[in-house]
Amino acid sequence: MEILQIVGLGLIATFLALVVKEQKPTFAFMLVVFVGCAIFIFLVEQVFDVIRMLERIAINANVNLIYVETILKIVGIAYIAEFGAQITKDAGQGAIASKIELAGKILILAMAIPILTVIIETIINLIPS
């Protein structure tokens, strides 16, 4: 039922932003940013629950936690970059939003290199010489 609260808050904020935008566009943008951040903060506990669950699964499966942490960091970068880019697009700054998305992609690639290296080494070891 949390989704109903989030959607309700989003719809109310959207309606208020549309009404206020005519008189005070800056205030409408601040309202949108505030509600976006509030929704993000509301979801932090669920994110931590997912992280704890994935760590337990990795421990039970004897998976190296460094790989799990790296994957979680990659997912975090993707979400944060998307959130920042959407806020920037809402402000009418599409060029900056594109740069945020590019930075997120480059950081994800940089973080994925150790995992890609292990995968390539594993494949090479599986190939008969």
Sequence and secondary structure as in RCSB ss.txt:
>XXXX:A:sequence
MEILQIVGLGLIATFLALVVKEQKPTFAFMLVVFVGCAIFIFLVEQVFDVIRMLERIAINANVNLIYVETILKIV
GIAYIAEFGAQITKDAGQGAIASKIELAGKILILAMAIPILTVIIETIINLIPS
>XXXX:A:secstr
 HHHHHHHHHHHHHHHHHHHHTT HHHHHHHHHHHHHHHHHHHHHHHHHHHHHHHHHHHHTT  HHHHHHHHHHH
HHHHHHHHHHHHHHHTT HHHHHHHHHHHHHHHHHHHHHHHHHHHHHHHHHS  
